[in-house]
Amino acid sequence: MNQIEPDSALSDDAVRHVAHLSRLALNNEEFAGAKKDLTAIFTHIDLLKSIDTSGVEPLDHPTELTNNTRDDTVGDSLTQEQVLANAPATKDVYFDVPKVLGGSA
């Protein structure tokens, strides 16, 4: 891949400003790494901006997802007894579950 230079060099003040906005306290070593990383990011953005996208239809999703729908038709329902038969524990006509907040069931 061709490396291109960013449109403008990233100044130390710009890196400090981004660090301030990000609420990052950077030491000298971290500052140098952040400047290198931000420069790489902006270089990649400039590379993307240089690509000719005329004639390319915009997408609302990169994988062109489509909704798979079906007719909403009424079918047979399970009876209350059939539903409760699948539960690990029942109490009267309800599912019996342990208490979530404090105490026991």
N, CA, C and O of each residue as an XYZ file, in Angstrom:
420
protein
N       0.851     -1.169      0.000
C       0.000      0.000      0.000
C       0.896      1.231      0.000
O       1.906      1.263      0.704
N       0.544      2.221     -0.766
C       1.333      3.443     -0.838
C       1.096      4.288      0.404
O      -0.041      4.499      0.825
N       2.200      4.771      0.984
C       2.091      5.706      2.090
C       1.984      7.103      1.510
O       2.780      7.474      0.647
N       1.033      7.873      1.959
C       0.932      9.261      1.517
C       1.081     10.150      2.737
O       0.780      9.738      3.858
N       1.534     11.339      2.521
C       1.690     12.293      3.611
C       0.342     12.928      3.906
O      -0.424     13.207      2.983
N       0.037     13.163      5.187
C      -1.228     13.839      5.500
C      -1.230     15.248      4.915
O      -0.175     15.831      4.665
N      -2.448     15.792      4.697
C      -2.578     17.138      4.122
C      -1.811     18.164      4.945
O      -1.216     19.085      4.386
N      -1.817     18.019      6.238
C      -1.089     18.966      7.078
C      -0.390     18.203      8.183
O      -0.902     17.204      8.688
N       0.794     18.689      8.553
C       1.543     18.053      9.624
C       0.810     18.280     10.937
O       0.222     19.338     11.162
N       0.854     17.283     11.791
C       0.173     17.361     13.078
C       1.098     18.057     14.074
O       2.187     17.560     14.361
N       0.679     19.183     14.593
C       1.517     19.943     15.517
C       1.393     19.382     16.928
O       0.435     18.684     17.259
N       2.391     19.707     17.751
C       2.340     19.294     19.147
C       1.129     19.903     19.851
O       0.503     19.259     20.694
N       0.805     21.144     19.499
C      -0.359     21.801     20.109
C      -1.655     21.063     19.767
O      -2.545     20.939     20.608
N      -1.754     20.577     18.538
C      -2.960     19.836     18.142
C      -3.068     18.537     18.936
O      -4.161     18.160     19.358
N      -1.950     17.855     19.142
C      -1.958     16.607     19.924
C      -2.329     16.911     21.373
O      -3.113     16.179     21.977
N      -1.771     17.990     21.939
C      -2.121     18.375     23.313
C      -3.612     18.705     23.413
O      -4.266     18.357     24.397
N      -4.141     19.373     22.393
C      -5.565     19.736     22.386
C      -6.436     18.473     22.359
O      -7.411     18.376     23.105
N      -6.089     17.519     21.509
C      -6.850     16.261     21.437
C      -6.747     15.516     22.762
O      -7.737     14.968     23.247
N      -5.552     15.493     23.350
C      -5.375     14.828     24.643
C      -6.221     15.509     25.716
O      -6.828     14.841     26.554
N      -6.256     16.835     25.686
C      -7.074     17.580     26.657
C      -8.560     17.259     26.473
O      -9.267     17.009     27.449
N      -9.027     17.266     25.230
C     -10.436     16.950     24.960
C     -10.786     15.529     25.378
O     -11.915     15.246     25.778
N      -9.800     14.639     25.279
C     -10.001     13.233     25.633
C      -9.768     12.976     27.110
O      -9.910     11.849     27.585
N      -9.409     14.024     27.832
C      -9.109     13.919     29.262
C      -7.981     12.925     29.519
O      -8.056     12.105     30.435
N      -6.930     13.011     28.691
C      -5.761     12.151     28.829
C      -4.588     12.964     29.348
O      -4.282     14.034     28.822
N      -3.937     12.455     30.374
C      -2.706     13.061     30.874
C      -1.561     12.224     30.315
O      -1.342     11.094     30.751
N      -0.838     12.774     29.355
C       0.210     12.024     28.667
C       1.590     12.474     29.125
O       1.876     13.669     29.201
N       2.456     11.479     29.435
C       3.850     11.836     29.692
C       4.549     11.953     28.336
O       3.924     11.750     27.295
N       5.849     12.280     28.347
C       6.571     12.524     27.089
C       6.548     11.312     26.163
O       6.376     11.452     24.952
N       6.721     10.127     26.735
C       6.725      8.905     25.913
C       5.345      8.643     25.315
O       5.223      8.301     24.138
N       4.317      8.804     26.131
C       2.950      8.606     25.651
C       2.574      9.667     24.617
O       1.866      9.384     23.650
N       3.053     10.882     24.833
C       2.782     11.976     23.897
C       3.347     11.651     22.516
O       2.674     11.839     21.502
N       4.589     11.161     22.483
C       5.210     10.807     21.201
C       4.436      9.684     20.523
O       4.230      9.715     19.309
N       4.006      8.689     21.302
C       3.218      7.589     20.743
C       1.871      8.050     20.233
O       1.413      7.604     19.181
N       1.219      8.964     20.991
C      -0.081      9.486     20.569
C       0.051     10.285     19.285
O      -0.801     10.194     18.401
N       1.125     11.071     19.180
C       1.337     11.858     17.962
C       1.553     10.932     16.768
O       1.029     11.181     15.682
N       2.325      9.864     16.973
C       2.567      8.900     15.896
C       1.258      8.211     15.486
O       0.976      8.059     14.297
N       0.465      7.798     16.482
C      -0.802      7.122     16.194
C      -1.782      8.049     15.478
O      -2.417      7.649     14.502
N      -1.905      9.292     15.963
C      -2.822     10.236     15.318
C      -2.382     10.551     13.894
O      -3.214     10.679     12.997
N      -1.073     10.675     13.688
C      -0.570     10.918     12.336
C      -0.915      9.752     11.424
O      -1.305      9.960     10.275
N      -0.775      8.519     11.923
C      -1.130      7.339     11.126
C      -2.626      7.333     10.800
O      -3.019      6.985      9.687
N      -3.449      7.717     11.762
C      -4.900      7.762     11.542
C      -5.237      8.787     10.461
O      -5.997      8.499      9.537
N      -4.659      9.995     10.589
C      -4.951     11.041      9.603
C      -4.387     10.700      8.229
O      -4.975     11.066      7.212
N      -3.263     10.008      8.191
C      -2.698      9.567      6.911
C      -3.658      8.578      6.250
O      -3.882      8.640      5.041
N      -4.220      7.673      7.037
C      -5.177      6.703      6.489
C      -6.443      7.409      6.008
O      -6.991      7.065      4.961
N      -6.901      8.389      6.767
C      -8.086      9.152      6.347
C      -7.808      9.861      5.033
O      -8.656      9.873      4.141
N      -6.620     10.456      4.905
C      -6.267     11.128      3.653
C      -6.218     10.135      2.500
O      -6.609     10.464      1.380
N      -5.739      8.918      2.767
C      -5.722      7.880      1.730
C      -7.146      7.542      1.300
O      -7.420      7.396      0.109
N      -8.048      7.418      2.266
C      -9.449      7.129      1.937
C     -10.083      8.278      1.152
O     -10.875      8.047      0.238
N      -9.734      9.512      1.510
C     -10.288     10.671      0.802
C      -9.794     10.730     -0.643
O     -10.454     11.320     -1.498
N      -8.644     10.126     -0.922
C      -8.094     10.190     -2.276
C      -8.726      9.172     -3.229
O      -8.473      9.219     -4.433
N      -9.536      8.264     -2.712
C     -10.163      7.235     -3.540
C     -11.341      7.831     -4.298
O     -12.164      8.542     -3.721
N     -11.418      7.542     -5.583
C     -12.514      8.048     -6.414
C     -13.765      7.210     -6.151
O     -13.810      6.026     -6.483
N     -14.765      7.827     -5.560
C     -16.011      7.129     -5.262
C     -17.174      7.633     -6.115
O     -18.334      7.343     -5.820
N     -16.867      8.384     -7.171
C     -17.953      8.850     -8.028
C     -18.589      7.629     -8.700
O     -17.895      6.719     -9.153
N     -19.876      7.634     -8.753
C     -20.590      6.513     -9.358
C     -20.851      5.366     -8.395
O     -21.434      4.355     -8.787
N     -20.432      5.501     -7.152
C     -20.678      4.461     -6.154
C     -21.890      4.872     -5.338
O     -21.913      5.948     -4.739
N     -22.894      4.012     -5.318
C     -24.103      4.306     -4.560
C     -23.815      4.217     -3.063
O     -23.192      3.253     -2.617
N     -24.253      5.198     -2.287
C     -24.066      5.117     -0.837
C     -24.894      3.980     -0.245
O     -25.983      3.671     -0.730
N     -24.370      3.373      0.792
C     -25.077      2.300      1.495
C     -25.500      2.785      2.867
O     -24.823      3.614      3.474
N     -26.617      2.270      3.357
C     -26.977      2.581      4.734
C     -26.392      1.541      5.680
O     -26.418      1.726      6.897
N     -25.862      0.444      5.130
C     -25.200     -0.585      5.922
C     -24.184     -1.270      5.025
O     -24.504     -1.588      3.880
N     -22.973     -1.508      5.506
C     -21.918     -2.033      4.624
C     -22.162     -3.433      4.086
O     -21.560     -3.809      3.081
N     -23.028     -4.218      4.724
C     -23.250     -5.579      4.238
C     -24.553     -5.739      3.484
O     -24.939     -6.856      3.139
N     -25.228     -4.644      3.227
C     -26.494     -4.668      2.488
C     -27.477     -5.684      3.063
O     -28.003     -6.531      2.341
N     -27.717     -5.591      4.360
C     -28.659     -6.487      5.016
C     -30.063     -6.262      4.483
O     -30.442     -5.133      4.169
N     -30.822     -7.322      4.383
C     -32.225     -7.210      3.998
C     -33.070     -7.874      5.071
O     -32.660     -8.857      5.687
N     -34.246     -7.326      5.281
C     -35.157     -7.916      6.248
C     -35.836     -9.129      5.638
O     -36.383     -9.063      4.538
N     -35.795    -10.225      6.358
C     -36.529    -11.416      5.944
C     -37.822    -11.432      6.745
O     -37.817    -11.661      7.954
N     -38.914    -11.188      6.063
C     -40.192    -11.114      6.750
C     -41.068    -12.274      6.323
O     -40.874    -12.886      5.273
N     -42.024    -12.548      7.166
C     -43.001    -13.584      6.843
C     -44.377    -13.030      7.152
O     -44.508    -12.035      7.866
N     -45.390    -13.665      6.623
C     -46.756    -13.240      6.907
C     -47.054    -13.456      8.383
O     -46.623    -14.443      8.980
N     -47.793    -12.525      8.958
C     -48.196    -12.623     10.350
C     -49.523    -13.372     10.391
O     -50.594    -12.765     10.350
N     -49.439    -14.685     10.472
C     -50.653    -15.501     10.465
C     -50.871    -16.132     11.824
O     -49.918    -16.452     12.534
N     -52.116    -16.306     12.175
C     -52.477    -16.922     13.441
C     -52.283    -18.424     13.319
O     -52.715    -19.040     12.345
N     -51.632    -19.001     14.309
C     -51.419    -20.444     14.316
C     -51.925    -21.030     15.618
O     -52.522    -20.335     16.440
N     -51.682    -22.298     15.790
C     -52.101    -22.968     17.021
C     -51.227    -22.508     18.185
O     -50.010    -22.387     18.046
N     -51.845    -22.257     19.317
C     -51.128    -21.840     20.518
C     -51.040    -23.008     21.479
O     -51.848    -23.936     21.433
N     -50.039    -22.947     22.354
C     -49.932    -23.965     23.396
C     -50.944    -23.672     24.491
O     -51.279    -22.516     24.747
N     -51.422    -24.713     25.128
C     -52.308    -24.514     26.267
C     -51.472    -24.136     27.479
O     -50.253    -24.309     27.481
N     -52.126    -23.623     28.500
C     -51.422    -23.258     29.725
C     -50.738    -24.483     30.328
O     -49.618    -24.374     30.828
N     -51.369    -25.612     30.290
C     -50.787    -26.843     30.834
C     -49.541    -27.261     30.051
O     -48.562    -27.715     30.644
N     -49.569    -27.112     28.726
C     -48.408    -27.475     27.911
C     -47.217    -26.563     28.218
O     -46.078    -27.024     28.283
N     -47.482    -25.285     28.404
C     -46.410    -24.346     28.713
C     -45.819    -24.660     30.082
O     -44.600    -24.733     30.234
N     -46.676    -24.845     31.070
C     -46.193    -25.106     32.421
C     -45.500    -26.464     32.532
O     -44.672    -26.660     33.422
N     -45.824    -27.391     31.651
C     -45.189    -28.713     31.682
C     -43.699    -28.610     31.364
O     -42.924    -29.474     31.775
N     -43.290    -27.587     30.650
C     -41.883    -27.416     30.295
C     -41.091    -26.649     31.352
O     -39.869    -26.544     31.241
N     -41.753    -26.116     32.368
C     -41.070    -25.322     33.388
C     -40.417    -26.234     34.421
O     -40.979    -27.274     34.763
N     -39.235    -25.860     34.926
C     -38.589    -26.681     35.951
C     -39.364    -26.666     37.269
O     -39.309    -27.636     38.025
N     -40.093    -25.566     37.558
C     -40.881    -25.495     38.785
C     -42.084    -24.586     38.549
O     -41.978    -23.558     37.881
N     -43.228    -24.979     39.105
C     -44.441    -24.171     38.991
C     -45.085    -24.047     40.358
O     -44.864    -24.871     41.246
N     -45.881    -23.007     40.512
C     -46.668    -22.806     41.730
C     -48.041    -22.354     41.268
O     -48.184    -21.268     40.707
N     -49.026    -23.159     41.496
C     -50.374    -22.956     40.976
C     -50.289    -22.892     39.442
O     -49.888    -23.867     38.806
N     -50.661    -21.755     38.851
C     -50.616    -21.643     37.394
C     -49.517    -20.675     36.941
O     -49.627    -20.052     35.885
N     -48.447    -20.555     37.756
C     -47.366    -19.620     37.456
C     -46.025    -20.352     37.444
O     -45.891    -21.433     38.016
N     -45.033    -19.747     36.783
C     -43.659    -20.242     36.880
C     -43.145    -19.911     38.273
O     -43.361    -18.803     38.763
N     -42.468    -20.854     38.915
C     -41.908    -20.624     40.243
C     -40.409    -20.388     40.088
O     -39.661    -21.287     39.703
N     -39.983    -19.155     40.397
C     -38.578    -18.790     40.275
C     -38.103    -18.217     41.599
O     -38.902    -17.681     42.368
N     -36.794    -18.326     41.873
C     -36.276    -17.748     43.111
C     -36.344    -16.235     43.084
O     -36.311    -15.620     42.019
N     -36.440    -15.640     44.263
C     -36.444    -14.191     44.368
C     -35.109    -13.652     43.848
O     -34.058    -14.263     44.044
N     -35.171    -12.528     43.201
C     -33.951    -11.928     42.669
C     -33.344    -10.990     43.697
O     -32.126    -10.961     43.869
N     -34.172    -10.233     44.370
C     -33.687     -9.246     45.323
C     -34.051     -9.656     46.748
O     -35.221     -9.615     47.128
N     -33.060    -10.048     47.528
C     -33.243    -10.341     48.950
C     -34.171    -11.491     49.255
O     -35.092    -11.780     48.491
N     -33.930    -12.140     50.364
C     -34.785    -13.212     50.847
C     -34.746    -14.465     50.013
O     -34.029    -14.552     49.016
N     -35.531    -15.436     50.436
C     -35.629    -16.691     49.694
C     -37.006    -16.779     49.049
O     -37.883    -15.958     49.316
N     -37.182    -17.778     48.204
C     -38.438    -17.912     47.458
C     -39.587    -18.229     48.355
O     -40.716    -18.374     47.885
